[in-house]
Amino acid sequence: MNAQRIETILQGHPYPGRGILLGRSADNKKAVVAYFIMGRSANSRNRVFEATDDGIRTRAFDESKMEDPSLIIYHPVRKLHCGLIVTNGDQTDTIRDYLLAGKTFADGLRTRCFEPDPPNYTPRISGLLARDGSYKLSILKSADGNPDCNHRFFYEYDAPVAGTGHFIHTYQENLDPLPSFEGEPRKVVCDAPDAASFANLLWANLNEDNKVSLYVSYIDLATGEADTVIKNKNV
């Protein structure tokens, strides 16, 4: 399967929801990480990304307008000795706790399911980037909107190809209710030379009305040094 241009995917989808991209830079020297959030409601749009000691967290842009923080305030990115966790919910902490206990990415996610937000039942998407640049992705979703069954899918990429990555997001289409992502993570081109260039590309092609925040990091595989960019619509 040929790699797709990420900008083409985003231009054709006004509301992919939340998205994770993991991959390898074109020079084969850096791991590529991207995570974005979008929102259709005022509550979802009232957020920013904020850097923390071990990654990023979401927080309310205007605390006085925050309604229900339960599914929108969390740590999307946490760094551990073994790599970098990135997710669209509080399963970041579940994965972290399991890894610290000597268990696996999948072990942690097997204790979780999709989000309890009927009628959408938003999927939980998660990624784990290892220090050697290999990575895993996962999606936990309902059975075509039926909350009586939870489907868990895991994808492992042991030897990423230079200049490519894999992209997974929460919603297949911009409908009501929102249907869950379908199929395998999309194979995409990662040819931007640095984090700033890639962040600018993604930000420019996310829907202007619905985009909220974006995190991009290029991590040097030899040194572990990270070049990171955060963009927030609310500033």
C-alpha positions in Angstrom: 0.0 0.0 0.0 1.3 3.4 -1.0 1.7 6.0 1.7 -0.8 8.8 1.7 -0.2 12.5 2.2 -1.4 13.4 5.7 -2.6 16.8 4.4 -4.8 15.1 1.8 -6.4 12.9 4.5 -7.1 15.9 6.8 -8.4 18.2 4.0 -11.0 15.5 3.2 -12.2 15.1 6.7 -13.5 18.1 8.6 -13.8 16.2 11.9 -11.5 13.2 12.4 -11.8 13.9 16.2 -8.5 13.1 18.0 -5.5 11.7 16.0 -2.2 10.0 16.7 0.6 9.7 14.2 3.8 7.7 14.9 6.6 7.3 12.3 10.2 7.9 11.2 11.7 10.9 9.6 12.9 10.9 6.0 16.6 10.9 7.1 15.9 7.8 9.3 17.4 9.6 12.3 14.4 10.7 14.2 11.1 9.2 15.5 8.1 11.3 14.7 5.2 11.8 17.0 2.0 13.9 16.5 -1.2 14.2 18.5 -4.1 16.6 17.9 -7.5 17.2 19.4 -10.6 18.8 17.8 -14.0 19.8 19.1 -17.5 20.5 17.9 -19.0 21.6 21.3 -18.0 24.7 23.3 -16.8 22.4 26.1 -14.4 20.5 23.8 -13.1 23.6 22.2 -12.3 25.2 25.5 -9.0 23.5 25.9 -5.3 24.0 25.4 -2.2 21.7 25.5 0.3 22.6 28.3 3.8 21.2 28.7 4.5 19.1 31.8 7.8 17.6 33.1 7.0 14.3 31.3 4.9 15.3 28.3 1.7 17.4 28.0 -1.7 17.7 29.6 -4.9 19.2 28.5 -6.4 22.0 30.6 -9.4 24.4 30.3 -8.6 27.6 28.5 -11.3 29.4 30.4 -12.0 27.6 33.7 -15.3 29.4 34.2 -16.7 27.8 31.0 -15.6 24.2 31.8 -18.7 22.0 32.0 -17.7 18.3 32.3 -13.9 17.6 32.5 -14.2 13.8 32.8 -13.4 12.9 29.2 -11.5 16.0 28.0 -9.0 16.7 30.7 -6.1 14.2 30.8 -2.4 13.7 30.0 -2.1 12.8 26.3 1.6 12.3 26.4 3.9 10.8 29.1 7.5 9.9 28.8 8.9 6.8 30.6 12.3 5.2 30.7 11.1 2.8 28.0 9.6 5.3 25.6 6.7 7.7 25.0 3.0 7.0 25.6 0.4 9.0 23.6 -3.3 8.5 23.9 -6.6 10.3 23.6 -7.7 9.8 27.3 -6.8 8.8 30.8 -5.7 5.4 29.5 -2.3 7.1 29.3 -2.0 6.7 33.0 -3.3 3.1 32.8 -0.5 2.2 30.3 2.1 4.0 32.3 1.2 2.1 35.5 1.2 -1.2 33.8 4.6 -0.6 32.2 6.1 0.5 35.5 4.8 -2.7 37.0 6.7 -4.7 34.3 3.6 -5.5 32.2 2.8 -4.5 28.6 1.0 -1.9 26.6 -1.6 -4.5 25.7 -2.0 -5.7 29.3 -3.0 -2.2 30.3 -5.4 -1.6 27.5 -7.1 -4.9 28.0 -8.5 -3.4 31.2 -10.1 -0.5 29.3 -12.8 0.0 26.7 -14.3 2.8 24.6 -15.4 6.0 26.2 -18.8 6.1 28.0 -20.2 8.9 25.9 -23.4 7.6 24.2 -24.4 7.7 21.4 -20.8 8.1 20.0 -18.9 5.7 22.2 -15.7 7.4 21.2 -12.8 5.0 20.6 -9.8 5.0 22.8 -6.7 5.3 20.6 -3.3 4.8 22.0 0.4 4.6 20.9 3.7 3.6 22.4 6.9 4.7 20.9 10.0 2.7 22.0 13.4 4.2 22.5 14.6 2.4 19.3 11.9 4.0 17.2 9.7 1.0 16.9 6.1 1.6 17.9 2.7 0.2 18.7 -0.8 1.6 18.0 -4.2 0.4 19.4 -7.9 1.3 19.1 -10.6 0.1 21.6 -14.1 0.7 20.1 -17.7 -0.4 20.3 -19.2 -2.9 17.8 -20.5 -0.5 15.2 -22.0 1.7 17.9 -23.3 -1.3 20.0 -21.9 -0.7 23.6 -22.6 -4.3 24.5 -19.4 -5.4 22.8 -15.9 -3.9 23.0 -13.4 -4.6 20.2 -9.7 -4.3 20.8 -7.2 -3.9 18.0 -3.4 -3.8 18.3 -0.8 -3.0 15.6 3.0 -3.3 16.0 5.6 -1.7 13.8 9.1 -3.2 14.6 11.1 -1.6 11.8 9.6 1.7 10.7 10.5 2.8 7.1 12.2 6.1 6.8 9.9 8.9 5.7 6.7 7.0 6.6 4.4 6.7 9.6 1.0 5.4 10.7 -2.0 7.6 11.5 -5.1 6.6 13.5 -8.0 8.8 14.6 -11.3 8.5 16.4 -14.0 9.2 13.9 -14.5 7.7 10.4 -16.9 10.5 9.3 -18.5 13.7 10.5 -22.0 12.4 11.2 -24.4 12.1 14.1 -23.7 9.9 15.9 -20.0 9.9 15.1 -19.0 6.5 13.7 -15.7 5.0 14.9 -12.6 4.8 12.9 -12.5 1.7 10.6 -9.7 -0.4 9.3 -5.9 -0.4 9.9 -4.0 2.8 10.8 -3.3 4.8 7.6 0.2 4.6 6.2 1.3 8.2 5.6 4.3 10.2 4.4 6.6 11.8 7.0 8.9 13.9 4.9 8.9 17.2 6.8 12.5 18.0 7.9 11.7 19.0 11.5 9.0 19.4 14.1 8.1 23.0 13.3 7.6 22.2 9.6 5.5 19.2 10.3 3.4 21.0 12.9 2.8 23.9 10.5 1.7 21.4 7.8 -0.7 19.6 10.1 -2.1 22.8 11.7 -2.8 24.3 8.3 -4.7 21.3 7.1 -6.8 20.6 10.2 -10.3 22.1 9.9 -10.2 25.7 11.0 -13.5 25.6 12.9 -12.9 22.3 14.7 -9.1 22.2 15.4 -8.2 22.9 19.1 -4.6 21.8 19.9 -1.6 20.0 18.3 1.6 18.4 19.7 4.5 17.4 17.4 7.8 16.0 18.5 10.9 14.8 16.5 13.0 12.6 18.8 16.7 11.9 17.9 17.1 8.1 18.0 20.8 8.4 18.9 20.6 10.9 21.7 16.9 10.9 22.8 16.9 14.7 22.4 13.4 16.0 21.5 12.4 18.9 19.2 8.8 19.6 20.3 6.2 22.1 19.1 2.8 22.8 20.7 0.1 24.8 18.9 -3.2 26.0 20.5 -6.1 27.7 18.8 -6.9 29.4 22.1 -4.0 31.7 23.0 
